[in-house]
Amino acid sequence: MKVRTLLLAIALTLLPFSAMGQIPAAQGGALGFYRYPALHGDLIVFAAEGDLWRVSAEGGVAHRLTTHAAEETDPVISPDGSTIAFTARYEGPTELYTMPIEGGLPVRRTYESDPSRATTWTPDGRVVYATRHYSTLPQWQLVALDLPTQARERIPLETASEGAYDDSGRTLFFVRPAFHGNVTKRYTGGTARDVWKFEQGASEAVELTGDYEGESHSPMYWQGRVYFVSDRDGTMNLWSMTSDGGDVRQHTRHSGWDVRNPALEGG
């Protein structure tokens, strides 16, 4: 079920580009730019037309959740399925917001001097966001926020973004360095991203994708494997590896448009 839904979410991220190839009308649905899918059970939340929408993983009519003039991106759904955390610029700065999964009034959760971007949730229900607020370089760091108490825990990692936890919540898979701001094909420069692993209590993080000089990012964890996006075959496709970086497998083989912003429930 999760593999099928993951592939559906990847198809959702590719749909805007497929539209350029004129999908036959017989396939049904409306063409559009559908991005940033988030999954929970049989539900998908995604961004389109500058707003957040909700639709069944089986298809059907999508329901608009937001109508603000500002753009919403990066939705992530809480482990219990009740709350969406997302990124928006309602009042100028890029900040973290939350709202009920059914829709409703968004609540601003960050008031920092630098952009805050929704990233993931911890298994115990804290929302994790990326910010440069606490760095003097500045560099992105990850912060876990407990919504009821507003208590913040700075995850002890420098230059970290795009996190995903294992089931225990003790191991974090993240990306270093942070996204460099462009999508240059087959980029192998000094800011190429890699997937790393940090175990709670460890003194150092461990690099998992250092064997490849190009891009590896967007980690997602499921059943002992870390799924991620990489251009090892020339196009950004979905790959996976064991939690220690071994047994690398390729799962999609797109040769034109890149996979971007994949999603996996619980990952």
Backbone as JSON, one array per atom type, in Angstrom:
{
  "sequence": "MKVRTLLLAIALTLLPFSAMGQIPAAQGGALGFYRYPALHGDLIVFAAEGDLWRVSAEGGVAHRLTTHAAEETDPVISPDGSTIAFTARYEGPTELYTMPIEGGLPVRRTYESDPSRATTWTPDGRVVYATRHYSTLPQWQLVALDLPTQARERIPLETASEGAYDDSGRTLFFVRPAFHGNVTKRYTGGTARDVWKFEQGASEAVELTGDYEGESHSPMYWQGRVYFVSDRDGTMNLWSMTSDGGDVRQHTRHSGWDVRNPALEGG",
  "N": [[0.84, -1.21, 0.0], [1.89, 1.27, 0.87], [4.05, 1.53, -0.89], [2.7, 1.71, -3.34], [1.26, 4.07, -2.91], [3.37, 5.83, -2.57], [4.5, 5.83, -5.14], [2.34, 6.94, -6.46], [2.37, 9.47, -5.36], [4.79, 10.39, -6.37], [4.14, 10.43, -9.06], [2.33, 12.5, -8.94], [4.03, 14.67, -8.45], [5.32, 14.78, -10.86], [3.36, 15.39, -12.67], [2.85, 18.13, -13.53], [4.86, 18.53, -15.42], [4.41, 16.49, -17.16], [2.11, 17.42, -18.27], [2.94, 19.1, -20.23], [3.43, 17.36, -22.18], [0.97, 16.72, -23.08], [-1.26, 15.0, -21.76], [-3.56, 12.43, -22.54], [-7.04, 13.21, -22.74], [-8.74, 11.2, -22.08], [-7.76, 9.96, -19.86], [-8.78, 11.3, -17.76], [-9.43, 13.76, -15.12], [-7.94, 16.95, -14.24], [-5.51, 18.95, -15.81], [-2.62, 20.43, -14.38], [-0.38, 22.34, -12.24], [0.78, 20.51, -9.9], [2.16, 20.18, -6.77], [4.49, 19.37, -4.09], [3.49, 17.0, -2.5], [1.92, 15.51, 0.37], [1.42, 12.78, 2.55], [-1.05, 10.79, 4.24], [-2.44, 7.95, 5.45], [-5.16, 7.26, 3.38], [-5.08, 9.72, 2.21], [-4.08, 12.63, 0.43], [-2.36, 15.63, 0.64], [-1.63, 18.56, -1.11], [0.09, 21.14, -3.01], [-1.16, 23.67, -5.13], [-1.84, 26.18, -7.54], [-1.02, 28.14, -5.78], [-2.18, 27.49, -3.35], [-3.18, 25.17, -0.7], [-4.41, 21.86, -1.06], [-6.67, 19.05, -0.67], [-7.04, 15.59, -1.28], [-8.36, 12.33, -2.03], [-6.27, 9.43, -2.04], [-7.1, 7.64, -3.88], [-8.06, 9.15, -5.89], [-10.37, 11.56, -7.38], [-12.44, 14.43, -6.54], [-10.6, 17.27, -5.69], [-10.25, 19.17, -2.71], [-10.09, 22.53, -1.83], [-8.03, 23.9, 0.66], [-6.93, 26.27, 1.57], [-7.14, 29.82, 0.99], [-5.74, 32.12, 0.91], [-4.05, 35.05, -0.33], [-1.3, 34.86, -0.4], [1.33, 32.45, -1.08], [1.26, 28.98, -0.25], [3.41, 26.35, 0.76], [5.3, 23.25, 1.02], [3.77, 21.27, 2.65], [3.36, 19.15, 5.49], [2.17, 16.32, 7.23], [0.88, 15.62, 10.45], [1.76, 12.84, 12.67], [-0.6, 11.71, 13.77], [-2.46, 12.44, 11.95], [-4.02, 14.73, 12.18], [-3.22, 17.36, 11.81], [-1.81, 19.85, 9.66], [1.34, 21.03, 8.91], [2.98, 23.79, 7.43], [4.63, 25.99, 5.05], [4.51, 29.5, 4.69], [3.94, 32.92, 3.55], [2.33, 34.89, 4.84], [2.41, 37.29, 6.28], [4.54, 38.65, 5.25], [7.35, 37.76, 6.1], [8.86, 34.5, 5.58], [7.41, 31.9, 7.14], [6.6, 29.32, 9.61], [3.55, 27.61, 9.69], [0.5, 26.16, 11.03], [-2.45, 24.12, 10.58], [-5.76, 22.65, 10.91], [-6.36, 19.37, 9.52], [-8.72, 19.23, 8.15], [-9.04, 21.74, 7.24], [-9.28, 25.3, 7.92], [-8.52, 28.05, 10.17], [-5.26, 29.19, 9.72], [-2.44, 28.97, 11.94], [0.17, 30.95, 13.03], [3.45, 29.87, 13.75], [6.13, 30.5, 14.06], [8.33, 33.24, 14.71], [10.72, 34.48, 13.63], [13.97, 35.81, 12.68], [14.69, 35.02, 10.2], [13.96, 32.97, 7.29], [11.64, 30.29, 7.96], [11.06, 26.92, 7.42], [8.73, 24.36, 6.9], [9.42, 20.97, 7.61], [9.37, 18.18, 8.6], [7.79, 15.76, 10.81], [8.34, 14.68, 14.17], [8.21, 11.29, 15.43], [6.86, 11.44, 17.89], [5.17, 13.58, 17.64], [6.04, 16.27, 17.34], [6.63, 19.18, 15.41], [9.02, 19.64, 12.89], [11.16, 22.11, 11.74], [13.13, 23.97, 9.33], [15.63, 26.42, 9.74], [17.63, 29.45, 9.65], [18.0, 30.98, 11.77], [19.37, 30.56, 14.2], [22.01, 30.43, 13.56], [25.28, 31.71, 12.96], [26.55, 31.85, 10.55], [25.29, 32.51, 7.81], [23.71, 29.28, 8.3], [21.5, 26.59, 7.42], [19.58, 25.03, 9.96], [17.97, 22.46, 11.93], [14.99, 22.46, 13.83], [12.97, 21.25, 16.45], [9.62, 21.61, 17.28], [7.33, 21.74, 19.88], [3.96, 21.83, 19.77], [1.79, 22.29, 21.74], [3.17, 23.4, 23.99], [4.96, 25.15, 22.92], [7.65, 24.75, 23.19], [11.0, 24.59, 22.11], [13.42, 22.55, 20.52], [16.65, 22.59, 19.57], [18.08, 20.76, 17.11], [21.15, 19.13, 17.32], [22.91, 19.79, 14.96], [24.91, 21.1, 12.4], [24.35, 22.9, 9.4], [22.03, 21.53, 8.24], [19.18, 20.04, 6.73], [15.95, 19.05, 5.33], [14.86, 16.7, 6.78], [14.15, 13.33, 8.03], [12.74, 10.92, 10.19], [13.52, 7.69, 11.69], [11.44, 4.89, 12.72], [11.66, 4.74, 15.49], [12.31, 7.26, 16.31], [14.77, 8.0, 17.16], [16.79, 8.14, 15.34], [17.85, 10.29, 12.85], [17.57, 11.09, 9.5], [19.09, 13.2, 7.27], [19.86, 16.09, 5.18], [22.84, 17.43, 3.9], [25.07, 19.66, 2.32], [22.56, 22.31, 2.65], [19.9, 22.91, 0.22], [21.11, 24.41, -2.71], [19.93, 26.3, -4.29], [19.53, 26.07, -7.04], [18.66, 24.05, -9.93], [20.5, 22.71, -11.53], [21.33, 20.48, -14.06], [22.86, 17.37, -13.44], [24.66, 18.25, -11.49], [27.77, 18.58, -9.84], [29.22, 20.05, -8.07], [30.76, 21.85, -5.28], [28.67, 22.27, -3.5], [26.94, 20.17, -3.73], [24.32, 18.09, -2.62], [24.14, 15.68, 0.06], [22.96, 12.67, 1.67], [22.73, 12.18, 5.12], [23.18, 10.52, 8.33], [22.06, 10.78, 11.66], [22.34, 9.66, 14.88], [20.63, 9.67, 17.95], [22.4, 10.93, 20.69], [24.86, 10.38, 19.62], [28.2, 11.47, 18.78], [28.94, 12.39, 16.32], [27.61, 12.92, 13.02], [26.87, 10.64, 10.31], [27.9, 10.24, 7.0], [26.01, 9.05, 4.28], [25.8, 8.87, 1.51], [28.2, 9.48, 0.3], [29.67, 8.15, -1.6], [28.93, 8.94, -4.09], [29.37, 11.64, -6.28], [27.51, 13.48, -7.13], [24.15, 14.8, -6.75], [22.18, 13.91, -3.92], [19.26, 13.62, -2.14], [16.26, 14.59, -0.27], [15.43, 12.6, 1.83], [13.58, 9.73, 2.94], [12.12, 7.51, 5.23], [11.42, 4.04, 5.51], [10.54, 0.91, 6.68], [13.18, 0.0, 7.38], [14.69, 0.95, 5.28], [16.12, 3.71, 3.49], [14.68, 5.96, 1.47], [15.39, 8.04, -1.32], [16.18, 10.88, -3.45], [18.09, 11.01, -6.4], [20.52, 11.78, -8.97], [21.94, 9.74, -10.19], [21.78, 8.24, -12.51], [21.72, 10.15, -14.42], [19.3, 11.52, -14.53], [17.08, 12.91, -12.12], [15.94, 10.51, -10.06], [14.05, 8.08, -8.1], [15.58, 6.4, -5.45], [16.79, 3.86, -3.16], [18.29, 2.83, -0.03], [19.94, 0.83, 2.48], [19.77, 1.53, 6.03], [22.35, 2.06, 6.75], [23.57, 2.91, 4.5], [24.08, 1.02, 2.51], [23.45, -1.44, -0.15], [22.22, -0.12, -2.49], [19.43, 0.75, -4.42], [17.58, 1.27, -7.44], [14.44, 2.78, -8.14], [12.71, 4.23, -9.81], [12.74, 5.15, -13.29], [12.87, 7.49, -14.88], [13.64, 9.39, -17.75], [13.6, 11.93, -18.67], [12.1, 14.34, -17.36], [12.83, 15.44, -14.05], [12.36, 13.71, -10.9], [10.84, 15.33, -8.22], [10.38, 16.57, -4.92], [9.24, 14.16, -3.59], [7.02, 12.06, -1.6], [6.38, 10.11, 1.34], [4.37, 8.24, 3.4], [4.82, 8.6, 6.84], [7.47, 8.93, 6.42]],
  "CA": [[0.0, 0.0, 0.0], [2.72, 2.46, 0.95], [4.82, 1.66, -2.13], [1.79, 2.2, -4.36], [0.97, 5.47, -2.63], [4.58, 6.59, -2.84], [4.6, 6.02, -6.59], [1.29, 7.88, -6.84], [2.83, 10.81, -4.99], [5.81, 10.77, -7.34], [3.42, 10.8, -10.28], [1.76, 13.82, -8.7], [5.07, 15.67, -8.61], [5.71, 14.83, -12.27], [2.23, 15.73, -13.51], [2.95, 19.42, -14.21], [5.74, 18.43, -16.55], [3.74, 15.62, -18.12], [1.1, 18.2, -18.95], [3.54, 19.66, -21.43], [3.35, 16.32, -23.18], [-0.44, 16.57, -23.41], [-1.88, 13.75, -21.31], [-4.86, 12.25, -23.19], [-8.2, 13.56, -21.91], [-9.41, 9.98, -21.65], [-7.26, 9.57, -18.55], [-9.56, 12.01, -16.76], [-8.75, 14.71, -14.26], [-7.57, 18.25, -14.79], [-4.08, 19.2, -15.84], [-2.23, 21.57, -13.57], [0.91, 22.25, -11.58], [0.54, 19.92, -8.58], [3.48, 20.04, -6.16], [4.65, 19.19, -2.65], [2.51, 16.09, -1.89], [2.11, 14.97, 1.72], [0.55, 11.61, 2.64], [-1.46, 10.17, 5.51], [-3.51, 7.0, 5.14], [-5.6, 7.35, 1.99], [-5.25, 11.14, 1.94], [-2.95, 13.41, -0.08], [-2.42, 17.09, 0.66], [-0.65, 19.04, -2.07], [0.02, 22.56, -3.33], [-1.48, 24.02, -6.52], [-2.42, 27.52, -7.68], [-0.65, 28.93, -4.62], [-2.94, 27.07, -2.17], [-3.14, 23.77, -0.31], [-5.59, 21.09, -1.43], [-6.75, 17.71, -0.11], [-7.72, 14.67, -2.18], [-8.15, 10.92, -1.72], [-5.22, 8.77, -2.82], [-7.77, 6.92, -4.96], [-8.51, 10.11, -6.9], [-11.63, 12.24, -7.09], [-12.42, 15.89, -6.51], [-9.72, 17.86, -4.68], [-10.89, 20.25, -1.95], [-9.16, 23.59, -1.47], [-7.94, 24.11, 2.1], [-6.53, 27.65, 1.85], [-7.54, 30.78, -0.04], [-4.99, 33.36, 1.13], [-3.35, 35.55, -1.52], [0.09, 34.39, -0.35], [1.53, 31.06, -1.48], [1.58, 27.97, 0.75], [4.23, 25.26, 0.23], [5.93, 22.32, 1.97], [2.91, 20.68, 3.68], [3.69, 17.87, 6.13], [1.03, 15.94, 8.05], [1.26, 15.08, 11.75], [1.61, 11.39, 12.75], [-1.98, 11.31, 14.05], [-3.3, 12.84, 10.82], [-4.95, 15.81, 12.53], [-2.67, 18.71, 11.6], [-0.87, 20.11, 8.58], [2.31, 22.13, 9.05], [3.37, 24.24, 6.09], [5.38, 27.24, 4.94], [3.75, 30.56, 4.02], [4.4, 34.3, 3.74], [1.11, 35.67, 5.04], [2.68, 38.62, 6.83], [5.81, 39.1, 4.72], [8.42, 36.77, 6.27], [8.57, 33.09, 5.36], [7.27, 31.35, 8.49], [5.93, 28.05, 9.81], [2.14, 27.69, 10.1], [-0.23, 24.9, 11.12], [-3.9, 24.21, 10.48], [-6.38, 21.33, 10.95], [-6.35, 18.65, 8.25], [-9.99, 19.51, 7.47], [-9.06, 23.15, 6.86], [-9.55, 26.2, 9.03], [-7.66, 29.22, 10.29], [-3.85, 28.87, 9.98], [-1.81, 29.56, 13.12], [1.6, 31.19, 12.84], [4.19, 29.21, 14.81], [7.48, 31.06, 14.21], [8.52, 34.69, 14.59], [12.17, 34.53, 13.65], [14.55, 36.82, 11.81], [15.1, 34.38, 8.96], [12.9, 32.05, 6.87], [11.4, 29.01, 8.62], [10.42, 26.05, 6.44], [8.23, 23.08, 7.41], [10.3, 19.9, 7.13], [8.84, 16.85, 8.91], [7.32, 15.62, 12.19], [8.93, 13.6, 14.94], [7.2, 10.28, 15.73], [6.06, 11.8, 19.07], [4.22, 14.64, 17.34], [6.57, 17.63, 17.25], [6.89, 19.57, 14.03], [10.41, 20.02, 12.67], [11.32, 23.1, 10.68], [14.5, 24.41, 9.03], [15.8, 27.86, 9.9], [19.0, 29.94, 9.83], [17.89, 31.97, 12.85], [20.3, 30.31, 15.29], [23.35, 30.25, 13.02], [25.99, 32.96, 12.67], [27.24, 31.78, 9.26], [24.28, 31.63, 8.42], [23.45, 28.0, 7.67], [20.24, 25.99, 7.86], [19.56, 24.07, 11.05], [16.65, 21.89, 12.18], [14.45, 22.73, 15.17], [11.73, 20.53, 16.75], [8.71, 22.48, 18.02], [6.17, 21.13, 20.52], [2.9, 22.81, 19.56], [1.06, 22.72, 22.94], [3.98, 24.18, 24.93], [5.84, 26.03, 22.14], [9.05, 24.47, 23.52], [11.82, 24.31, 20.95], [14.66, 21.81, 20.71], [17.55, 22.71, 18.43], [18.76, 19.5, 16.83], [22.57, 19.53, 17.34], [23.55, 19.56, 13.67], [25.15, 22.27, 11.58], [24.1, 22.77, 7.96], [21.13, 20.39, 8.11], [17.83, 20.31, 6.23], [15.26, 17.92, 4.7], [14.99, 15.57, 7.68], [13.16, 12.26, 8.19], [13.1, 10.05, 11.31], [13.13, 6.29, 11.67], [10.24, 4.65, 13.52], [11.93, 4.94, 16.92], [12.52, 8.67, 16.58], [16.13, 8.2, 17.68], [17.72, 8.33, 14.22], [17.41, 11.3, 11.89], [18.24, 11.14, 8.21], [18.98, 14.6, 6.86], [20.65, 16.48, 4.01], [23.9, 18.42, 4.11], [24.58, 20.98, 2.73], [21.19, 22.61, 2.25], [19.68, 23.17, -1.2], [21.95, 25.53, -3.14], [19.15, 27.32, -4.98], [19.33, 25.85, -8.48], [18.41, 22.65, -10.3], [21.4, 22.42, -12.64], [21.42, 19.06, -14.38], [24.1, 16.63, -13.18], [25.55, 19.11, -10.71], [28.74, 17.87, -9.02], [30.06, 21.06, -7.42], [31.04, 21.76, -3.85], [27.46, 22.31, -2.68], [26.07, 19.03, -4.03], [23.75, 17.58, -1.38], [24.28, 14.27, 0.43], [22.13, 12.19, 2.77], [23.49, 11.83, 6.32], [22.43, 9.9, 9.42], [22.47, 11.2, 13.01], [21.69, 8.88, 15.93], [20.55, 10.4, 19.21], [23.49, 10.64, 21.61], [26.13, 10.23, 18.9], [29.02, 12.69, 18.74], [29.08, 12.82, 14.93], [26.72, 12.37, 12.0], [27.54, 9.75, 9.35], [27.5, 10.47, 5.61], [25.56, 7.8, 3.68], [25.86, 8.87, 0.04], [29.46, 10.08, -0.12], [30.27, 7.42, -2.72], [28.49, 9.56, -5.34], [29.75, 13.05, -6.23], [26.39, 14.32, -7.51], [23.1, 15.16, -5.79], [21.33, 12.94, -3.24], [18.5, 14.45, -1.2], [14.86, 14.22, 0.03], [15.37, 11.28, 2.47], [12.33, 9.22, 3.51], [12.42, 6.23, 5.86], [10.35, 3.05, 5.57], [10.87, -0.5, 6.87], [14.61, -0.25, 7.39], [15.38, 1.51, 4.12], [16.03, 5.15, 3.29], [14.39, 6.33, 0.08], [15.92, 9.38, -1.58], [16.23, 11.28, -4.85], [19.46, 11.19, -6.87], [20.66, 11.78, -10.43], [23.01, 8.79, -10.48], [21.66, 7.76, -13.89], [21.61, 11.32, -15.29], [18.04, 12.2, -14.24], [16.67, 12.71, -10.73], [15.02, 9.4, -9.88], [13.92, 7.59, -6.74], [16.48, 5.32, -5.08], [16.76, 3.55, -1.73], [19.47, 2.16, 0.53], [19.75, 0.45, 3.87], [19.98, 2.66, 6.94], [23.78, 2.33, 6.87], [24.06, 3.37, 3.2], [24.39, -0.08, 1.61], [22.42, -2.05, -1.01], [21.53, 0.96, -3.19], [18.53, 0.26, -5.47], [16.85, 2.29, -8.2], [13.02, 2.44, -8.17], [12.08, 4.85, -10.99], [13.71, 5.28, -14.37], [12.52, 8.59, -15.77], [14.8, 9.82, -18.53], [13.42, 13.31, -19.09], [11.86, 15.25, -16.24], [13.32, 14.97, -12.75], [11.51, 13.54, -9.72], [11.06, 16.38, -7.24], [9.46, 16.62, -3.78], [8.47, 12.95, -3.33], [6.5, 11.94, -0.24], [6.11, 8.76, 1.8], [3.73, 8.34, 4.71], [5.69, 8.19, 7.92], [8.86, 9.17, 6.07]],
  "C": [[0.87, 1.25, 0.0], [3.55, 2.64, -0.32], [3.94, 2.21, -3.23], [1.5, 3.68, -4.16], [2.18, 6.35, -2.87], [4.72, 6.85, -4.33], [3.53, 6.97, -7.09], [1.73, 9.3, -6.52], [3.92, 11.29, -5.92], [5.16, 11.18, -8.65], [2.81, 12.18, -10.14], [2.8, 14.9, -8.9], [5.48, 15.81, -10.06], [4.61, 15.34, -13.17], [2.35, 17.09, -14.19], [3.79, 19.33, -15.47], [5.13, 17.51, -17.61], [2.69, 16.39, -18.89], [1.64, 18.82, -20.22], [3.51, 18.65, -22.57], [1.93, 15.97, -23.56], [-0.97, 15.18, -23.05], [-3.24, 13.61, -21.97], [-6.01, 12.54, -22.24], [-8.9, 12.33, -21.38], [-8.93, 9.52, -20.28], [-8.0, 10.28, -17.43], [-8.74, 12.97, -15.94], [-8.42, 15.99, -14.99], [-6.07, 18.42, -14.73], [-3.76, 20.44, -15.01], [-0.86, 21.37, -12.99], [0.7, 21.81, -10.14], [1.88, 19.6, -7.94], [3.37, 19.72, -4.68], [3.6, 18.25, -2.04], [2.92, 15.69, -0.48], [1.06, 13.88, 1.9], [0.19, 11.27, 4.07], [-2.64, 9.26, 5.22], [-3.87, 7.06, 3.67], [-5.78, 8.8, 1.55], [-3.96, 11.75, 1.41], [-3.27, 14.89, 0.06], [-1.32, 17.58, -0.27], [-0.86, 20.53, -2.32], [-0.27, 22.74, -4.82], [-2.12, 25.4, -6.52], [-2.15, 28.38, -6.45], [-1.36, 28.56, -3.33], [-2.68, 25.61, -1.85], [-4.47, 23.11, -0.63], [-5.51, 19.72, -0.78], [-7.54, 16.82, -1.06], [-7.45, 13.24, -1.71], [-7.03, 10.36, -2.6], [-5.81, 7.95, -3.96], [-8.21, 7.84, -6.08], [-9.83, 10.74, -6.49], [-11.45, 13.74, -7.08], [-11.51, 16.37, -5.37], [-10.42, 19.04, -4.02], [-9.84, 21.27, -1.53], [-9.21, 23.84, 0.03], [-7.59, 25.55, 2.46], [-6.93, 28.55, 0.69], [-6.77, 32.1, 0.1], [-4.26, 33.76, -0.15], [-1.9, 35.09, -1.56], [0.16, 32.9, -0.69], [1.85, 30.18, -0.28], [2.36, 26.84, 0.08], [4.61, 24.32, 1.37], [4.98, 21.72, 3.0], [3.47, 19.36, 4.2], [2.6, 17.58, 7.15], [1.51, 15.27, 9.33], [1.03, 13.57, 11.8], [0.18, 10.93, 13.02], [-2.95, 11.76, 12.96], [-4.2, 14.02, 11.07], [-4.51, 17.19, 12.07], [-1.74, 18.75, 10.4], [0.05, 21.24, 9.02], [2.77, 22.51, 7.66], [4.1, 25.57, 6.18], [4.53, 28.26, 4.2], [4.35, 31.93, 4.34], [3.2, 35.22, 3.94], [1.37, 37.11, 5.47], [4.03, 39.17, 6.37], [6.91, 38.07, 4.86], [7.94, 35.36, 5.94], [8.57, 32.39, 6.72], [6.56, 30.0, 8.46], [4.51, 28.29, 10.31], [1.59, 26.27, 10.27], [-1.72, 25.17, 10.96], [-4.47, 22.8, 10.57], [-6.39, 20.68, 9.57], [-7.63, 18.9, 7.46], [-10.05, 20.93, 6.92], [-9.39, 24.0, 8.07], [-8.55, 27.33, 9.06], [-6.22, 28.8, 10.57], [-3.34, 29.61, 11.21], [-0.32, 29.72, 12.85], [2.37, 30.64, 14.03], [5.6, 29.76, 15.01], [7.47, 32.56, 13.99], [10.03, 34.94, 14.64], [12.7, 35.49, 12.6], [15.01, 36.26, 10.47], [14.03, 33.38, 8.56], [12.85, 30.77, 7.69], [10.59, 28.14, 7.67], [10.0, 24.73, 7.08], [9.02, 21.94, 6.78], [9.71, 18.52, 7.36], [8.22, 16.91, 10.3], [8.13, 14.54, 12.88], [7.85, 12.56, 15.2], [6.34, 10.62, 16.94], [5.24, 13.07, 18.87], [4.73, 16.06, 17.39], [6.87, 17.95, 15.79], [8.33, 20.07, 13.93], [10.47, 21.02, 11.52], [12.79, 23.47, 10.52], [14.57, 25.92, 9.12], [17.28, 28.2, 9.97], [19.07, 30.91, 11.01], [18.98, 31.8, 13.91], [21.76, 30.2, 14.84], [23.99, 31.6, 12.72], [26.63, 32.96, 11.29], [26.58, 32.57, 8.14], [24.14, 30.32, 7.62], [22.14, 27.44, 8.22], [20.49, 25.01, 9.0], [18.13, 23.59, 11.25], [16.26, 22.11, 13.64], [13.14, 21.96, 15.32], [10.87, 21.39, 17.67], [7.53, 21.68, 18.57], [5.02, 22.14, 20.48], [2.18, 23.22, 20.85], [1.86, 23.64, 23.85], [4.83, 25.24, 24.24], [7.32, 25.84, 22.5], [9.8, 24.05, 22.27], [13.07, 23.53, 21.34], [15.5, 21.96, 19.44], [18.28, 21.39, 18.25], [20.25, 19.81, 16.61], [23.32, 19.18, 16.06], [23.75, 20.89, 12.96], [24.84, 21.93, 10.12], [23.23, 21.55, 7.69], [19.77, 20.83, 7.61], [17.23, 19.0, 5.74], [15.3, 16.65, 5.55], [13.86, 14.56, 7.6], [13.65, 11.33, 9.3], [12.78, 8.59, 11.01], [11.96, 6.1, 12.63], [10.45, 4.93, 15.01], [12.05, 6.41, 17.29], [13.91, 8.99, 17.09], [17.15, 8.44, 16.57], [17.1, 9.28, 13.22], [18.25, 11.19, 10.63], [18.02, 12.54, 7.64], [19.9, 14.87, 5.68], [21.64, 17.56, 4.41], [24.74, 18.49, 2.84], [23.13, 21.18, 2.29], [21.11, 22.92, 0.76], [20.36, 24.47, -1.61], [21.22, 26.52, -4.04], [19.02, 27.15, -6.48], [19.15, 24.36, -8.74], [19.24, 22.3, -11.53], [21.5, 20.91, -12.85], [22.82, 18.52, -14.08], [25.14, 17.48, -12.44], [26.47, 18.28, -9.81], [29.67, 18.84, -8.28], [30.15, 20.88, -5.92], [29.82, 21.84, -2.97], [26.46, 21.22, -3.07], [25.61, 18.4, -2.71], [24.02, 16.09, -1.19], [23.32, 13.95, 1.57], [23.04, 11.73, 3.91], [22.56, 11.18, 7.34], [22.98, 10.4, 10.76], [21.66, 10.41, 14.02], [21.75, 9.64, 17.24], [21.67, 9.96, 20.16], [24.83, 10.47, 20.94], [26.89, 11.55, 18.87], [29.16, 13.23, 17.32], [27.98, 12.21, 14.07], [27.54, 11.55, 11.0], [27.01, 10.03, 7.95], [27.17, 9.13, 4.96], [25.75, 7.74, 2.18], [27.15, 9.5, -0.49], [30.15, 9.35, -1.25], [29.91, 8.03, -4.07], [28.74, 11.06, -5.26], [28.62, 14.0, -6.6], [25.4, 14.52, -6.38], [22.38, 13.93, -5.24], [20.58, 13.7, -2.15], [17.1, 13.87, -0.99], [14.75, 12.84, 0.69], [13.99, 10.99, 3.05], [12.62, 7.83, 4.06], [11.19, 5.32, 5.85], [10.93, 1.65, 5.65], [12.36, -0.77, 6.69], [15.39, 0.3, 6.22], [15.14, 3.02, 4.05], [15.82, 5.41, 1.81], [14.84, 7.77, -0.14], [15.93, 9.63, -3.09], [17.69, 11.52, -5.24], [19.49, 11.14, -8.39], [21.79, 10.85, -10.87], [22.95, 8.23, -11.9], [21.48, 8.92, -14.87], [20.35, 12.12, -15.11], [17.69, 11.94, -12.79], [15.6, 11.63, -10.66], [14.99, 8.98, -8.42], [14.81, 6.37, -6.53], [16.22, 4.97, -3.61], [18.04, 2.85, -1.33], [19.12, 1.7, 1.94], [20.1, 1.63, 4.77], [21.45, 2.95, 7.2], [24.41, 2.7, 5.53], [24.37, 2.28, 2.21], [23.21, -0.48, 0.74], [21.58, -0.99, -1.72], [20.71, 0.38, -4.35], [17.83, 1.43, -6.16], [15.4, 1.85, -8.36], [12.25, 3.1, -9.31], [13.17, 5.1, -12.03], [13.26, 6.33, -15.39], [13.77, 9.08, -16.48], [14.71, 11.27, -18.97], [13.32, 14.24, -17.9], [12.28, 14.61, -14.92], [12.18, 14.69, -11.78], [11.86, 14.66, -8.74], [9.99, 16.29, -6.15], [8.63, 15.35, -3.61], [7.99, 12.92, -1.88], [6.21, 10.49, 0.07], [5.51, 8.88, 3.19], [4.65, 7.79, 5.8], [7.15, 8.43, 7.64], [9.15, 10.61, 5.79]]
}
